[in-house]
Amino acid sequence: MNLGTLRSRILISAVGSAVLALVGVYVTMKITEGLFVEELQQWSMPEQALDACEAAPASWAFGVPGRITGFAYDRAGRSLNPDAPPLERGLLDEAEARGAATALKGASRIAVAAQRAQGPCAVIRVELLPPEVGLPGVLMAVGAGTLAAILLAAWVSYHFTIIPLLRRILRIREAAQGVGTPTYLPPDDPLEDALGEIAAVLDRSHARIVDDRDELVRRHQALERHMAEIAHDLRTPLASLVLALEEVAEEVGGAEGRAPVSRAVGDAVYVLDLVENLHQATRLRHGLDPTEGTAELADIVERLGFRFGAIGRHEGVEVAASVPDGPVPVRCSPALAERAIGNLVHNAVIHGQAGGHVAVVLSGGPRFRLEVLDDGEGLREEHLADLSATTFRSDSARTRGGGLGLAITHEVARRVGWTLRFEAVEPRGLRVVIEGEVG
């Protein structure tokens, strides 16, 4: 049997505890017997009983059945009572020398005492459980000793077996909670048993998870860099394509001829915005600080009004922008500020209806307020909650403008300290409000 295994140590601990308990019980019994011997050595026959014995030595005896029996003997160890058991010679000699002798014989306790110098009642032999101690006292003493031995064995087992096991298990649990994270602490369990094997598995699992995570991060970063490069390379030709399609739309005559070109312009603008959103999202994920730089919101709103005014004409939606007379500077990257606001205006245009309107209104002051309003179909309350919950990391809200563009707007607003909210407009339409500090 391998003594280093967990099962073997538990078995050895259990056997050791049992042996310790048995030793404790044995010691308790010996101490109890010693108490009986001490009591028997102090015992003496009353004079009245000795007188009665000498009056009728052939029939004299005393006792309580099952508790005490007593008989008389002469100095030679002979008894005139035929029921008397043989007197132990060793006890007789000891009693002759010391006046009394005691012994334990199986379950019996025997006392031999020299009471008189001669005669048939010179020596008394008593076999009993002394009244001074009694059976209840014996049971209590044995029970107390047994309980103490068991408690001692339990204490030894707990401190030398259970506590070390609990410490090892706690170390393994703490290690398991940190597997795959930078806070992982190896359990450092060199013992070759079941717990040691679990600790080794945790170490290997942590190393494998870290390696896999690093590989996934490298692949993800490589993919994002590739997407950013593609987005960067596509922006210029897509912008040229949009301008070319707009020129074609101006030259084509008739509603039937303009409709396909208008759809192509809308699709090209959508792809251009998607590419730009991909580019800015990659920059945000790779540590771009949106608060670096100063953006002039009035210029951005005018520029967006002109751009989406042209796009709106192809969609049959009128776009108007209003800005204050003075500048409205904010601490934000100009490209990201334009992208965040442009996504809102684009959503309002593409979700509008022919003959509809989109208004972009900017007001200055200690705090700026930017509103993007449309008179489209609007949204129910639960959909407004979805738009407000859209995040940069998890763009689960897909109703009317949900997705990467709106997620970027949320992320930029959150990082630069702007508030962003969505409100239903009666009788129909949607209002998006951005507010923040000027400066």
C-alpha positions as CSV (number, residue, x, y, z in Angstrom):
1,M,0.0,0.0,0.0
2,N,1.3,3.4,-0.9
3,L,1.4,5.4,2.3
4,G,1.6,8.7,0.4
5,T,-1.9,8.4,-1.0
6,L,-4.8,10.3,0.4
7,R,-6.8,7.2,1.0
8,S,-4.0,5.5,3.0
9,R,-3.4,8.5,5.2
10,I,-7.1,8.8,6.0
11,L,-7.1,5.0,6.9
12,I,-4.0,5.3,9.0
13,S,-5.5,8.3,10.8
14,A,-8.7,6.4,11.5
15,V,-6.9,3.3,12.8
16,G,-4.6,5.5,14.9
17,S,-7.6,7.3,16.4
18,A,-9.2,4.0,17.2
19,V,-6.1,2.7,18.9
20,L,-5.7,5.9,20.9
21,A,-9.3,5.6,22.0
22,L,-8.8,2.0,23.1
23,V,-5.7,2.9,25.0
24,G,-7.6,5.7,26.7
25,V,-10.4,3.2,27.7
26,Y,-7.8,0.8,29.0
27,V,-6.1,3.4,31.1
28,T,-9.4,4.5,32.4
29,M,-10.2,1.0,33.5
30,K,-6.9,0.6,35.2
31,I,-7.4,3.8,37.1
32,T,-10.9,2.7,38.1
33,E,-9.6,-0.6,39.3
34,G,-7.0,1.2,41.4
35,L,-9.8,3.2,43.0
36,F,-11.5,0.0,43.9
37,V,-8.3,-1.4,45.4
38,E,-7.8,1.7,47.4
39,E,-11.3,1.5,48.8
40,L,-11.0,-2.2,49.6
41,Q,-7.8,-1.7,51.5
42,Q,-9.5,0.8,53.8
43,W,-12.4,-1.6,54.4
44,S,-12.9,-3.3,57.9
45,M,-15.5,-5.8,59.3
46,P,-17.7,-4.4,62.2
47,E,-17.1,-6.0,65.6
48,Q,-20.7,-7.0,65.9
49,A,-20.4,-9.1,62.8
50,L,-17.2,-10.8,64.1
51,D,-19.0,-11.7,67.3
52,A,-21.8,-13.3,65.3
53,C,-19.3,-15.2,63.2
54,E,-17.6,-16.7,66.3
55,A,-21.0,-17.7,67.6
56,A,-21.8,-19.8,64.5
57,P,-18.7,-20.1,62.3
58,A,-20.1,-23.1,60.3
59,S,-23.0,-21.1,58.9
60,W,-21.8,-17.6,59.1
61,A,-21.7,-15.6,55.9
62,F,-22.9,-12.2,54.7
63,G,-23.6,-10.5,51.5
64,V,-26.1,-9.2,48.9
65,P,-26.7,-11.5,46.0
66,G,-24.8,-10.2,43.0
67,R,-23.1,-7.5,45.0
68,I,-21.3,-8.8,48.1
69,T,-20.2,-12.2,49.5
70,G,-18.2,-12.6,52.7
71,F,-16.8,-15.7,54.6
72,A,-14.6,-16.3,57.7
73,Y,-11.4,-18.2,57.8
74,D,-8.8,-19.1,60.5
75,R,-5.2,-18.1,60.3
76,A,-4.4,-21.2,58.3
77,G,-6.9,-20.2,55.6
78,R,-9.5,-22.8,56.5
79,S,-13.2,-22.1,56.8
80,L,-15.9,-24.0,58.7
81,N,-18.5,-22.9,56.3
82,P,-18.7,-25.5,53.5
83,D,-19.9,-22.8,51.0
84,A,-16.8,-20.7,51.4
85,P,-14.5,-20.5,48.4
86,P,-10.8,-21.4,48.8
87,L,-8.8,-18.5,50.3
88,E,-6.1,-17.3,48.0
89,R,-2.8,-18.1,49.7
90,G,-1.0,-15.0,48.4
91,L,-3.7,-12.7,49.7
92,L,-3.6,-14.5,53.1
93,D,0.2,-14.0,53.4
94,E,-0.1,-10.4,52.4
95,A,-2.9,-9.9,54.9
96,E,-0.8,-11.6,57.6
97,A,2.0,-9.2,56.9
98,R,0.1,-6.0,56.3
99,G,-3.2,-6.6,57.9
100,A,-5.1,-6.4,54.6
101,A,-4.7,-7.4,51.0
102,T,-6.7,-6.7,47.9
103,A,-6.9,-8.1,44.4
104,L,-8.9,-8.0,41.2
105,K,-10.0,-11.4,40.0
106,G,-11.8,-11.1,36.7
107,A,-14.9,-9.0,37.3
108,S,-14.7,-9.6,41.1
109,R,-13.0,-7.4,43.6
110,I,-11.5,-9.3,46.5
111,A,-10.4,-8.1,49.9
112,V,-8.7,-10.3,52.6
113,A,-8.3,-8.7,56.0
114,A,-6.8,-10.1,59.3
115,Q,-9.4,-9.2,61.9
116,R,-8.3,-11.2,65.0
117,A,-5.3,-13.0,66.2
118,Q,-6.9,-16.5,66.2
119,G,-10.1,-18.4,65.9
120,P,-12.4,-19.4,63.1
121,C,-13.1,-15.8,62.3
122,A,-9.5,-14.5,62.3
123,V,-9.5,-13.7,58.6
124,I,-12.4,-12.4,56.5
125,R,-12.6,-12.7,52.8
126,V,-14.9,-10.3,50.9
127,E,-15.7,-10.5,47.3
128,L,-17.7,-7.4,46.3
129,L,-18.2,-4.1,44.6
130,P,-17.8,-1.9,47.6
131,P,-20.8,0.3,48.6
132,E,-18.5,3.3,48.8
133,V,-17.9,3.1,45.0
134,G,-20.7,1.1,43.5
135,L,-21.7,0.2,40.0
136,P,-23.0,3.6,39.0
137,G,-19.7,5.2,40.0
138,V,-17.8,2.6,38.0
139,L,-20.0,3.2,34.9
140,M,-19.6,7.0,35.3
141,A,-15.8,6.7,35.6
142,V,-15.5,4.3,32.6
143,G,-17.9,6.5,30.6
144,A,-16.0,9.7,31.4
145,G,-12.7,8.1,30.6
146,T,-14.0,6.6,27.3
147,L,-15.5,10.0,26.3
148,A,-12.2,11.7,27.1
149,A,-10.3,9.2,25.0
150,I,-12.7,9.6,22.1
151,L,-12.4,13.4,22.3
152,L,-8.7,13.2,22.4
153,A,-8.6,10.8,19.4
154,A,-10.9,13.2,17.5
155,W,-8.7,16.2,18.4
156,V,-5.6,14.4,17.2
157,S,-7.3,13.3,14.0
158,Y,-8.7,16.7,13.3
159,H,-5.4,18.6,13.8
160,F,-3.1,16.1,12.1
161,T,-5.4,14.9,9.3
162,I,-8.5,17.0,8.7
163,I,-6.9,20.5,9.1
164,P,-4.0,19.7,6.6
165,L,-6.6,18.3,4.2
166,L,-8.8,21.4,4.5
167,R,-5.8,23.7,4.0
168,R,-4.9,21.8,0.8
169,I,-8.5,21.9,-0.4
170,L,-8.8,25.6,0.3
171,R,-5.5,26.3,-1.7
172,I,-6.9,24.2,-4.6
173,R,-10.2,26.0,-4.5
174,E,-8.5,29.5,-4.5
175,A,-6.4,28.3,-7.4
176,A,-9.4,27.0,-9.3
177,Q,-11.2,30.4,-8.9
178,G,-8.3,32.1,-10.6
179,V,-7.6,29.6,-13.4
180,G,-7.1,31.5,-16.7
181,T,-6.8,34.9,-15.0
182,P,-3.7,37.0,-14.0
183,T,-4.6,36.5,-10.3
184,Y,-4.0,32.7,-10.6
185,L,-1.9,31.3,-7.7
186,P,-0.5,27.8,-8.1
187,P,-1.7,25.5,-5.3
188,D,1.9,24.2,-4.7
189,D,0.8,20.7,-3.7
190,P,3.7,18.3,-4.2
191,L,2.1,15.3,-2.6
192,E,1.3,12.5,-5.0
193,D,-2.3,11.7,-4.1
194,A,-5.7,12.6,-5.5
195,L,-5.5,16.2,-4.3
196,G,-2.0,16.5,-5.7
197,E,-3.2,15.3,-9.1
198,I,-6.0,17.9,-9.0
199,A,-3.5,20.6,-8.3
200,A,-1.4,19.5,-11.2
201,V,-4.4,19.4,-13.5
202,L,-5.2,23.0,-12.5
203,D,-1.7,24.1,-13.3
204,R,-1.8,22.5,-16.7
205,S,-5.3,23.9,-17.4
206,H,-4.3,27.4,-16.4
207,A,-1.2,27.2,-18.7
208,R,-3.3,25.9,-21.6
209,I,-6.1,28.6,-21.1
210,V,-3.5,31.4,-21.0
211,D,-1.8,30.1,-24.2
212,D,-5.2,29.8,-25.9
213,R,-6.3,33.2,-24.8
214,D,-3.0,34.8,-25.9
215,E,-3.4,33.1,-29.3
216,L,-7.0,34.3,-29.6
217,V,-5.9,37.9,-28.7
218,R,-3.2,37.8,-31.3
219,R,-5.6,36.6,-33.9
220,H,-8.2,39.1,-32.9
221,Q,-5.8,42.0,-33.0
222,A,-4.5,40.8,-36.4
223,L,-8.1,40.6,-37.7
224,E,-8.9,44.1,-36.4
225,R,-5.8,45.6,-37.9
226,H,-6.7,43.9,-41.2
227,M,-10.2,45.3,-41.0
228,A,-8.9,48.8,-40.2
229,E,-6.5,48.7,-43.1
230,I,-9.3,47.6,-45.4
231,A,-11.6,50.3,-44.0
232,H,-8.9,52.9,-44.5
233,D,-8.3,51.8,-48.1
234,L,-12.0,51.8,-49.0
235,R,-12.9,55.2,-47.6
236,T,-11.5,57.2,-50.5
237,P,-12.9,55.1,-53.4
238,L,-16.3,54.9,-51.7
239,A,-16.4,58.6,-51.2
240,S,-15.6,59.1,-54.9
241,L,-18.2,56.6,-55.8
242,V,-20.9,58.5,-53.8
243,L,-19.9,61.8,-55.5
244,A,-20.0,60.1,-58.9
245,L,-23.4,58.6,-58.3
246,E,-24.8,62.0,-57.1
247,E,-23.6,63.6,-60.3
248,V,-25.2,60.8,-62.3
249,A,-28.4,61.3,-60.4
250,E,-28.4,65.0,-61.2
251,E,-28.0,64.3,-65.0
252,V,-30.5,61.5,-65.3
253,G,-33.9,62.8,-66.2
254,G,-37.3,61.5,-65.2
255,A,-38.4,59.8,-62.0
256,E,-38.0,56.3,-63.4
257,G,-34.3,57.0,-64.3
258,R,-33.5,58.7,-61.0
259,A,-35.0,56.0,-58.7
260,P,-32.3,53.3,-59.4
261,V,-29.5,55.9,-59.1
262,S,-31.0,57.2,-55.8
263,R,-31.0,53.7,-54.4
264,A,-27.4,53.2,-55.5
265,V,-26.5,56.5,-53.8
266,G,-28.2,55.3,-50.6
267,D,-26.4,52.0,-50.7
268,A,-23.0,53.6,-51.3
269,V,-23.5,56.0,-48.4
270,Y,-24.5,53.1,-46.2
271,V,-21.4,51.2,-47.2
272,L,-19.2,54.3,-46.7
273,D,-20.6,54.9,-43.2
274,L,-20.2,51.2,-42.4
275,V,-16.5,51.3,-43.4
276,E,-15.9,54.5,-41.4
277,N,-17.6,53.0,-38.4
278,L,-15.4,49.9,-38.6
279,H,-12.4,52.1,-38.8
280,Q,-13.3,54.2,-35.8
281,A,-14.5,51.1,-33.8
282,T,-11.0,49.6,-34.3
283,R,-9.4,52.7,-33.1
284,L,-11.5,52.9,-30.0
285,R,-10.8,49.2,-29.1
286,H,-7.1,49.8,-29.5
287,G,-6.9,52.6,-26.9
288,L,-7.9,55.8,-28.8
289,D,-8.8,58.5,-26.3
290,P,-11.9,60.3,-27.6
291,T,-11.1,63.3,-25.3
292,E,-7.9,64.1,-27.2
293,G,-8.4,67.2,-29.3
294,T,-11.1,69.9,-29.6
295,A,-14.1,69.6,-32.0
296,E,-16.1,72.5,-33.2
297,L,-19.7,71.3,-33.1
298,A,-21.2,74.1,-35.1
299,D,-18.9,73.4,-38.1
300,I,-19.6,69.7,-37.8
301,V,-23.4,70.2,-37.7
302,E,-23.2,72.5,-40.8
303,R,-21.1,70.0,-42.6
304,L,-23.4,67.1,-41.8
305,G,-26.4,69.2,-42.7
306,F,-25.0,69.8,-46.2
307,R,-23.9,66.2,-46.7
308,F,-27.1,64.5,-45.5
309,G,-29.1,67.2,-47.2
310,A,-27.8,65.9,-50.5
311,I,-28.4,62.3,-49.4
312,G,-31.9,63.2,-48.1
313,R,-32.9,64.5,-51.5
314,H,-32.4,61.1,-53.0
315,E,-34.5,59.6,-50.2
316,G,-37.2,62.2,-50.5
317,V,-36.4,63.5,-47.0
318,E,-35.6,67.1,-46.3
319,V,-32.7,67.7,-43.9
320,A,-32.2,71.0,-42.2
321,A,-29.5,72.1,-39.7
322,S,-29.5,75.0,-37.2
323,V,-26.4,76.2,-35.3
324,P,-25.8,79.2,-33.0
325,D,-23.9,82.3,-34.2
326,G,-20.8,81.6,-32.1
327,P,-18.5,78.6,-31.9
328,V,-19.4,75.6,-29.7
329,P,-16.0,73.8,-28.9
330,V,-16.0,70.5,-27.0
331,R,-13.2,68.3,-25.7
332,C,-13.5,65.5,-28.2
333,S,-11.6,64.1,-31.2
334,P,-13.1,65.9,-34.3
335,A,-13.3,62.7,-36.3
336,L,-15.1,60.8,-33.5
337,A,-17.4,63.7,-32.8
338,E,-18.5,63.9,-36.4
339,R,-18.8,60.1,-36.6
340,A,-21.0,60.0,-33.4
341,I,-23.4,62.8,-34.6
342,G,-23.3,61.6,-38.2
343,N,-24.6,58.2,-37.2
344,L,-27.6,59.8,-35.6
345,V,-28.4,61.9,-38.6
346,H,-27.9,59.1,-41.0
347,N,-30.3,56.9,-39.0
348,A,-32.9,59.6,-39.0
349,V,-32.6,60.0,-42.8
350,I,-32.7,56.3,-43.8
351,H,-35.6,55.6,-41.5
352,G,-37.6,58.6,-42.6
353,Q,-40.4,58.4,-45.2
354,A,-40.7,60.2,-48.5
355,G,-41.9,63.7,-47.9
356,G,-40.5,63.6,-44.3
357,H,-38.2,66.0,-42.5
358,V,-35.1,65.7,-40.3
359,A,-33.9,68.6,-38.2
360,V,-30.4,68.9,-36.6
361,V,-30.5,71.7,-34.0
362,L,-27.5,72.8,-31.9
363,S,-27.6,75.3,-29.1
364,G,-24.6,76.6,-27.1
365,G,-24.0,77.9,-23.6
366,P,-22.2,76.5,-20.6
367,R,-23.6,73.2,-21.8
368,F,-24.4,72.5,-25.4
369,R,-27.6,70.7,-26.5
370,L,-27.8,68.9,-29.8
371,E,-31.2,67.5,-31.1
372,V,-31.8,65.3,-34.0
373,L,-35.5,65.1,-34.8
374,D,-37.5,63.3,-37.5
375,D,-41.1,62.7,-38.3
376,G,-40.8,59.1,-39.2
377,E,-42.8,56.2,-37.8
378,G,-41.2,56.6,-34.3
379,L,-40.7,53.8,-31.8
380,R,-42.5,52.1,-29.0
381,E,-41.3,52.5,-25.4
382,E,-39.6,49.1,-25.3
383,H,-37.7,49.9,-28.5
384,L,-36.5,53.2,-27.0
385,A,-35.2,51.2,-24.0
386,D,-33.3,48.9,-26.5
387,L,-31.7,51.9,-28.2
388,S,-30.6,53.3,-24.8
389,A,-29.1,49.9,-23.8
390,T,-27.1,49.5,-27.0
391,T,-23.4,49.2,-26.1
392,F,-20.1,49.4,-28.0
393,R,-19.2,45.9,-26.9
394,S,-22.5,44.2,-27.4
395,D,-24.8,45.8,-30.0
396,S,-27.8,43.5,-29.4
397,A,-30.4,46.2,-30.1
398,R,-31.1,46.1,-33.8
399,T,-34.3,48.1,-34.1
400,R,-34.0,51.3,-36.1
401,G,-30.4,52.3,-36.0
402,G,-29.2,49.8,-33.5
403,G,-25.9,48.3,-34.4
404,L,-22.3,49.4,-34.8
405,G,-23.0,53.0,-35.7
406,L,-25.2,53.6,-32.7
407,A,-22.9,51.7,-30.4
408,I,-20.0,54.0,-31.4
409,T,-22.2,57.0,-30.6
410,H,-22.9,55.5,-27.2
411,E,-19.2,54.8,-26.6
412,V,-18.0,58.2,-27.6
413,A,-20.7,59.9,-25.5
414,R,-19.8,57.8,-22.5
415,R,-16.1,58.4,-22.7
416,V,-16.3,62.2,-23.2
417,G,-19.0,62.6,-20.5
418,W,-22.0,63.4,-22.8
419,T,-25.6,62.4,-22.0
420,L,-27.5,60.6,-24.8
421,R,-31.2,59.9,-24.7
422,F,-34.0,58.9,-27.0
423,E,-37.5,60.4,-26.8
424,A,-40.7,59.7,-28.7
425,V,-42.3,62.7,-30.4
426,E,-46.1,63.1,-30.7
427,P,-47.9,62.4,-32.8
428,R,-45.0,60.6,-34.5
429,G,-41.2,60.7,-34.9
430,L,-38.1,60.4,-32.7
431,R,-35.9,62.9,-30.9
432,V,-32.3,62.1,-30.0
433,V,-30.7,64.5,-27.5
434,I,-27.0,64.9,-26.8
435,E,-25.9,67.2,-24.0
436,G,-22.4,68.0,-22.6
437,E,-20.0,70.6,-21.4
438,V,-18.7,73.3,-23.7
439,G,-15.0,74.1,-23.6
